[in-house]
Amino acid sequence: MLKYHVDKMLLERPLKNIPIQEIVINKKVRLFMKREDLIHPQISGNKYWKLFHNVNNYLDKNPKRPYIISFGGAFSNHISAVSAIGSIAGIPTLGIIRGEELKDRWRDNPTLLFSRRNGMNLKFVTREEYRHKDKLTEFLQYEFPEALIIPEGGTNKEAVAGIKMMLNNETKDFDYLCTAVGTGGTIAGISMFCEGNQKVIGFKVVDDTSLDNKIFELTSRKNFNLIDSSFGGYGKIKDENVTFINDFKEEFKIPLEPIYTGKMMQKIFELIDANYFPENSKILCFHTGGLQGIEGANLLLEKQNRNLII
């Protein structure tokens, strides 16, 4: 019965009709966006595909007491997606949340409140404990031997295999494939399964010098390039980011969130203006969802008396 519910969830979206939308910019290149944010109302973008094989392969083993555990920060898109899968499939979930100080304030956090309403149990740990997730994982696997424990951001071999489904015959027609990069799973999948003549660019939103090696370990291909688009650091939102996101939505009718896709698109516009891409290039950007994070970002911006994301 559990497997049936998950399969039903995975079929509640257009398998072959995720739109590719042109962003008309009147430059010497053509820019497009694949709208993976539209794939599912609660499990959007790359998170959907990262969890696809992880969850179904786990349920194929017919665990007697299914349980899904994962890790994330206060506004984690991944935690939100895992909680939604648990709710839809009827599987208990546990989120290990970075920041013990959130234990008494989770009701003020839209992401954590959504996850709790989906039935997810939340365990808050110190940042020091969180840094040692390998030890934490070993302890959790001992305590819950039948549980599926998914790493932070959902990045593992199963996730990389799932990202393959973001590519199809339509995506073969582009010179550049672009994605935001957090833990590296999405760019690893795009790198592994793209065409040999395509160039892959990852827009880093984190200051992690080990990302190159992490991605290479997942894909065994070195056909990607990483460009910094952190704009001051992971989770940092500058006024220029808010202005860009709002102007982009007004002009192209596409919402962006401020941590991943918003920063990627802002950097791509800067690169286009600097003639980074050869003339007549066709560039495809993947919208990796995460729009649930806008509400939390606006709460922080409001506290700082700054402009909000519309």
Backbone hydrogen bonds, N-H to C=O, Kabsch-Sander energy under -0.5 kcal/mol:
donor,donor_aa,acceptor,acceptor_aa,energy
5,H,1,M,-2.2
6,V,2,L,-2.1
7,D,3,K,-2.7
8,K,4,Y,-2.5
9,M,5,H,-2.1
10,L,6,V,-2.5
11,L,7,D,-1.2
12,E,9,M,-1.3
13,R,11,L,-1.5
15,L,13,R,-0.9
17,N,14,P,-0.7
21,Q,19,P,-0.6
21,Q,33,M,-3.1
23,I,31,L,-3.0
24,V,22,E,-0.8
25,I,23,I,-0.6
27,K,29,V,-0.6
30,R,281,S,-2.7
31,L,23,I,-0.6
32,F,283,I,-2.4
33,M,21,Q,-2.4
34,K,285,C,-2.9
35,R,19,P,-2.7
35,R,33,M,-0.6
36,E,34,K,-2.0
38,L,35,R,-1.9
39,I,36,E,-1.5
44,S,42,Q,-0.6
45,G,36,E,-2.1
47,K,44,S,-1.1
48,Y,45,G,-1.1
49,W,45,G,-0.9
50,K,46,N,-2.6
51,L,47,K,-1.8
52,F,48,Y,-1.0
53,H,49,W,-0.7
54,N,50,K,-0.6
55,V,51,L,-2.7
56,N,52,F,-1.8
57,N,53,H,-2.7
58,Y,54,N,-1.3
59,L,55,V,-2.4
60,D,56,N,-1.7
61,K,57,N,-0.6
61,K,58,Y,-1.2
62,N,59,L,-1.8
68,I,92,P,-2.2
69,I,148,L,-3.0
70,S,94,L,-2.1
71,F,150,I,-0.5
72,G,96,I,-2.0
76,S,73,G,-1.4
80,S,76,S,-1.8
81,A,77,N,-2.3
82,V,78,H,-2.7
83,S,79,I,-2.3
84,A,80,S,-1.7
85,I,81,A,-2.3
86,G,82,V,-2.2
87,S,83,S,-2.1
88,I,84,A,-2.7
89,A,85,I,-2.8
90,G,86,G,-1.3
91,I,86,G,-1.8
94,L,68,I,-2.3
95,G,121,N,-3.1
96,I,70,S,-3.1
96,I,94,L,-0.5
97,I,95,G,-0.8
97,I,123,K,-2.7
98,R,72,G,-2.0
99,G,125,V,-2.6
102,L,99,G,-1.8
103,K,100,E,-1.7
104,D,101,E,-0.5
105,R,102,L,-1.6
106,W,102,L,-0.8
108,D,105,R,-1.7
109,N,106,W,-1.6
113,L,109,N,-2.7
114,F,110,P,-2.2
115,S,111,T,-2.2
116,R,112,L,-2.5
117,R,113,L,-2.3
118,N,114,F,-1.2
119,G,116,R,-2.0
120,M,115,S,-2.3
121,N,93,T,-2.6
123,K,95,G,-2.8
124,F,122,L,-0.5
125,V,97,I,-2.5
130,Y,126,T,-2.4
131,R,127,R,-1.6
132,H,128,E,-0.7
132,H,129,E,-1.1
133,K,130,Y,-0.7
136,L,132,H,-1.9
137,T,133,K,-2.8
138,E,134,D,-2.1
139,F,135,K,-2.1
140,L,136,L,-2.4
141,Q,137,T,-2.7
142,Y,138,E,-1.8
143,E,139,F,-2.4
144,F,140,L,-3.0
147,A,144,F,-1.8
148,L,67,Y,-3.1
149,I,147,A,-0.7
150,I,69,I,-2.9
150,I,148,L,-0.6
153,G,71,F,-0.8
154,G,151,P,-2.3
155,T,152,E,-1.0
156,N,154,G,-0.6
160,V,156,N,-2.2
161,A,157,K,-2.0
162,G,158,E,-1.8
163,I,159,A,-1.8
164,K,160,V,-0.7
164,K,161,A,-0.7
165,M,162,G,-1.8
166,M,163,I,-2.4
167,L,164,K,-1.7
172,K,168,N,-0.8
172,K,169,N,-0.5
173,D,170,E,-1.2
174,F,171,T,-1.0
175,D,282,K,-1.7
176,Y,282,K,-2.0
177,L,199,K,-2.6
178,C,284,L,-3.0
179,T,201,I,-1.9
181,V,203,F,-2.5
188,A,184,G,-1.7
189,G,185,G,-1.9
190,I,186,T,-2.4
191,S,187,I,-2.8
192,M,188,A,-2.3
193,F,189,G,-2.0
194,C,190,I,-1.4
198,Q,195,E,-1.5
199,K,175,D,-2.7
200,V,223,N,-1.4
201,I,177,L,-2.8
202,G,225,N,-3.1
203,F,179,T,-2.7
204,K,202,G,-0.9
204,K,227,I,-2.1
205,V,181,V,-2.2
208,D,206,V,-1.3
211,L,208,D,-1.5
214,K,210,S,-2.3
215,I,211,L,-2.9
216,F,212,D,-2.3
217,E,213,N,-2.4
218,L,214,K,-1.2
219,T,215,I,-2.0
220,S,216,F,-3.2
225,N,200,V,-2.0
227,I,202,G,-3.0
229,S,204,K,-3.0
233,G,230,S,-0.8
236,K,233,G,-1.9
238,K,236,K,-0.5
241,N,238,K,-0.6
242,V,238,K,-1.7
243,T,239,D,-2.5
244,F,240,E,-2.2
245,I,241,N,-2.5
246,N,242,V,-2.5
247,D,243,T,-2.5
248,F,244,F,-2.8
249,K,245,I,-2.3
250,E,246,N,-2.1
251,E,247,D,-2.3
252,F,248,F,-3.0
253,K,249,K,-1.8
262,G,257,E,-1.8
264,M,260,Y,-2.3
265,M,261,T,-2.7
266,Q,262,G,-2.0
267,K,263,K,-2.3
268,I,264,M,-2.6
269,F,265,M,-2.3
270,E,266,Q,-1.7
271,L,267,K,-2.4
272,I,268,I,-2.6
273,D,269,F,-2.2
274,A,270,E,-1.4
275,N,272,I,-1.7
276,Y,271,L,-2.7
280,N,28,K,-3.6
281,S,278,P,-1.7
283,I,30,R,-2.9
283,I,281,S,-0.6
284,L,176,Y,-2.7
285,C,32,F,-2.5
285,C,283,I,-0.5
286,F,178,C,-2.2
287,H,34,K,-2.6
287,H,285,C,-0.6
288,T,286,F,-0.9
293,G,290,G,-1.9
294,I,291,L,-1.7
295,E,292,Q,-0.6
296,G,292,Q,-0.6
297,A,293,G,-2.2
298,N,294,I,-2.6
299,L,295,E,-1.6
300,L,296,G,-1.7
301,L,297,A,-2.5
302,E,298,N,-2.7
303,K,299,L,-1.7
304,Q,300,L,-1.1
305,N,302,E,-1.7
306,R,301,L,-2.4
